[in-house]
Every structure is written in structure tokens, then in C-alpha cells.
Amino acid sequence: MNENKRKSNVVLIGMPGSGKSTVGIILAKQIARDFVDTDVLIQLDEQRTLQEIIDSNGHMALREIEERIVCGVDIKNHVIATGGSVPYSHKAMMHLKQDGYFIFLDADLDCLRSRIENYETRGLAKRPDQTFRELFDERYALYTQYADITVNCSFLSQEQVCTEIVEKLKRHTGSD
């Protein structure tokens, strides 16, 4: 693919609680794009919640399903909110990167803890014994590896996060 070709998707990555789904909806309205949430695609395809998948089949099964669903996404001009575990799949990330810019919604651990009240039942693809800090540390490296743009959103409103994304995307792509 020609790297000079403008990519049409904006792909939000980050920890659970970083605001990917909520920011994604607002951002899609602001930049006149459709919105899709890969966690919702998984639940629709599987006809069960993420937590039900984990409870019956384990967290690695959820990651496998997630990779299959994400690699099947073939859309243009969308804001895509990904599940927090998508970066574990290099194949899924490379598929999304073909026509998307990765925006890492970077929230610090204290901020995430204040936003997530249901860590044990939220449907997170994590080892059963894994603490939130361990999950954060493990995933942070993946998010920074793939990010085209990082927005620190710990102390910003959802609207401010969207403004930052739009401004940074313009600088990143060299567009007005």
C-alpha cells in the first residue's frame, strides 16, 4: 500500500476505561464518520457477552474470537473503538493499520481505576490471577508500540479528548 494514500479510519486503542467507546461516538459525529465498536461486533457474532465467553471458554478464547472478528472488519471512513486486548494480535493490528491511524487513549492507572468499578466482571481478556496493575503494565507496551498518535486523556473531558485527536490527526496527516 502506498503510505502517502490517506487512510480513512481512525482506530482507538487503549485500556478499558480509557474512553474508547464514548469518545469514539463523539469523535465520529465531529468528523462525520460512522462508528463501530469491535466488542459489540464480537457480542453480536457470538450472541453472548464478553464475560460469558470468558466464563465458558476462557480469556484466550475471547482473544481468538476477537482476532477473527477484527480481521474480518472491512470498512472505510469509520471511527473504530477496539477492545483493550486487540493489540495482543499483531495480525489484527496490521489488518486495522492498512486503512487506519491508531490513536492511543492514554489514561493513567489511578484514572482508570476510578472509572472501572467492575474489573472482575467486565469481560476483560486477562489471566484469572492478573491484577489490574499487571494488565496495565503488560498492555501499555503494546499500545505505545502500535500508536500513531497518543492522547493523554486522564484529565480531559471526552470533548477535549476529541479536540486533541482532531488536532493531532491534522498534524500527523498534514491536512487542514
C-alpha positions as CSV (number, residue, x, y, z in Angstrom):
1,M,0.0,0.0,0.0
2,N,1.2,3.5,-0.8
3,E,1.9,5.2,2.5
4,N,1.1,8.6,1.0
5,K,-2.5,7.4,0.5
6,R,-4.7,8.9,3.2
7,K,-6.1,6.3,5.5
8,S,-9.8,6.6,6.1
9,N,-10.3,5.0,9.5
10,V,-9.5,6.3,13.0
11,V,-8.8,3.4,15.3
12,L,-8.9,4.0,19.1
13,I,-6.8,1.8,21.3
14,G,-6.2,1.8,25.0
15,M,-7.1,0.3,28.3
16,P,-10.6,-0.5,29.4
17,G,-11.9,2.7,31.0
18,S,-9.8,5.0,28.7
19,G,-13.0,6.1,26.9
20,K,-12.7,4.4,23.5
21,S,-16.4,3.7,23.1
22,T,-17.7,7.0,24.4
23,V,-15.0,9.2,22.7
24,G,-15.5,7.1,19.6
25,I,-19.2,8.1,19.3
26,I,-18.5,11.8,19.9
27,L,-15.5,11.8,17.5
28,A,-17.4,10.1,14.8
29,K,-20.1,12.8,15.0
30,Q,-17.4,15.5,15.0
31,I,-15.5,14.3,11.9
32,A,-18.6,12.9,10.0
33,R,-17.6,9.2,10.1
34,D,-19.6,6.1,11.0
35,F,-18.7,4.4,14.3
36,V,-18.2,0.7,15.2
37,D,-17.1,-0.9,18.4
38,T,-15.3,-4.3,17.9
39,D,-16.5,-5.5,21.4
40,V,-20.1,-5.1,20.1
41,L,-19.3,-6.9,16.9
42,I,-18.0,-9.8,19.0
43,Q,-21.1,-9.9,21.2
44,L,-23.4,-9.8,18.1
45,D,-21.5,-12.5,16.4
46,E,-21.3,-14.8,19.5
47,Q,-24.7,-13.9,20.8
48,R,-23.3,-13.6,24.3
49,T,-21.4,-11.0,26.4
50,L,-17.6,-10.9,26.6
51,Q,-17.8,-12.1,30.2
52,E,-19.9,-15.0,29.2
53,I,-17.3,-16.0,26.6
54,I,-14.6,-15.8,29.3
55,D,-16.6,-17.7,31.8
56,S,-17.4,-20.6,29.5
57,N,-14.3,-20.7,27.3
58,G,-11.5,-18.6,29.0
59,H,-9.7,-15.4,28.1
60,M,-7.6,-16.9,25.4
61,A,-10.8,-18.0,23.5
62,L,-12.0,-14.4,23.7
63,R,-8.7,-13.2,22.2
64,E,-9.0,-15.8,19.3
65,I,-12.6,-14.7,18.6
66,E,-11.5,-11.1,18.8
67,E,-8.8,-11.7,16.3
68,R,-11.2,-13.4,13.9
69,I,-13.8,-10.7,14.1
70,V,-11.3,-7.8,13.9
71,C,-9.6,-9.4,10.9
72,G,-13.0,-9.6,9.2
73,V,-13.7,-5.9,9.6
74,D,-13.6,-4.3,6.1
75,I,-14.9,-0.8,6.4
76,K,-13.9,2.7,5.3
77,N,-14.4,6.1,6.9
78,H,-15.1,4.9,10.4
79,V,-14.1,5.6,13.9
80,I,-13.3,2.1,15.3
81,A,-13.2,1.5,19.1
82,T,-11.3,-1.7,19.7
83,G,-11.4,-4.0,22.7
84,G,-8.5,-3.4,25.0
85,S,-6.9,-6.7,24.1
86,V,-6.8,-6.3,20.3
87,P,-3.1,-5.3,20.4
88,Y,-2.2,-8.8,21.6
89,S,-2.9,-9.8,18.0
90,H,-0.3,-8.5,15.6
91,K,-2.4,-9.9,12.7
92,A,-5.5,-7.9,13.8
93,M,-3.4,-4.7,14.4
94,M,-1.8,-5.0,10.9
95,H,-5.2,-5.5,9.4
96,L,-6.6,-2.4,11.0
97,K,-3.5,-0.4,10.2
98,Q,-3.9,-0.9,6.5
99,D,-6.6,1.8,6.4
100,G,-6.4,3.3,9.8
101,Y,-4.5,5.6,12.1
102,F,-4.0,4.2,15.7
103,I,-4.9,6.7,18.4
104,F,-3.8,5.6,21.9
105,L,-6.1,7.0,24.6
106,D,-3.5,7.0,27.4
107,A,-5.1,7.2,30.8
108,D,-3.0,6.7,34.0
109,L,-3.7,3.8,36.4
110,D,-5.4,6.0,39.0
111,C,-7.8,7.4,36.4
112,L,-8.6,4.0,35.0
113,R,-9.2,2.6,38.5
114,S,-11.6,5.4,39.2
115,R,-13.6,4.7,36.0
116,I,-13.7,0.9,36.3
117,E,-15.8,-0.5,39.1
118,N,-16.4,-3.9,37.6
119,Y,-12.8,-5.2,36.9
120,E,-13.7,-8.8,37.8
121,T,-16.9,-8.9,35.7
122,R,-16.2,-6.6,32.9
123,G,-15.3,-9.2,30.3
124,L,-11.6,-8.4,30.2
125,A,-9.3,-10.8,28.3
126,K,-6.9,-11.3,31.2
127,R,-5.4,-14.2,33.2
128,P,-7.7,-15.1,36.1
129,D,-4.9,-14.2,38.6
130,Q,-3.8,-11.0,36.8
131,T,-4.1,-7.7,38.8
132,F,-5.2,-4.5,37.1
133,R,-1.7,-3.1,37.5
134,E,-0.2,-6.1,35.8
135,L,-2.7,-5.9,33.0
136,F,-2.0,-2.2,32.6
137,D,1.8,-2.7,32.5
138,E,1.6,-5.5,30.0
139,R,-0.8,-3.7,27.6
140,Y,0.8,-0.3,27.9
141,A,3.9,-1.5,26.0
142,L,1.6,-2.9,23.2
143,Y,-0.4,0.4,22.9
144,T,2.7,2.5,22.7
145,Q,4.2,0.1,20.1
146,Y,1.3,0.5,17.7
147,A,0.2,4.1,18.4
148,D,0.5,6.6,15.6
149,I,-0.8,9.3,17.9
150,T,-1.1,9.3,21.7
151,V,-3.6,11.5,23.6
152,N,-3.2,11.7,27.4
153,C,-6.8,11.7,28.5
154,S,-6.5,11.3,32.3
155,F,-7.5,14.9,33.0
156,L,-9.5,15.8,29.9
157,S,-13.3,15.6,29.2
158,Q,-14.4,13.4,26.4
159,E,-14.9,16.5,24.2
160,Q,-11.4,17.7,25.0
161,V,-10.0,14.3,24.0
162,C,-11.9,14.5,20.7
163,T,-10.4,18.0,20.1
164,E,-6.9,16.7,20.8
165,I,-7.4,13.8,18.4
166,V,-8.6,16.0,15.6
167,E,-5.7,18.5,16.1
168,K,-3.1,15.7,16.3
169,L,-4.6,13.9,13.3
170,K,-4.3,17.1,11.2
171,R,-0.7,17.5,12.2
172,H,0.0,13.8,11.6
173,T,-1.6,13.7,8.2
174,G,-0.6,17.2,7.1
175,S,-4.2,18.0,6.3
176,D,-6.3,21.1,7.2
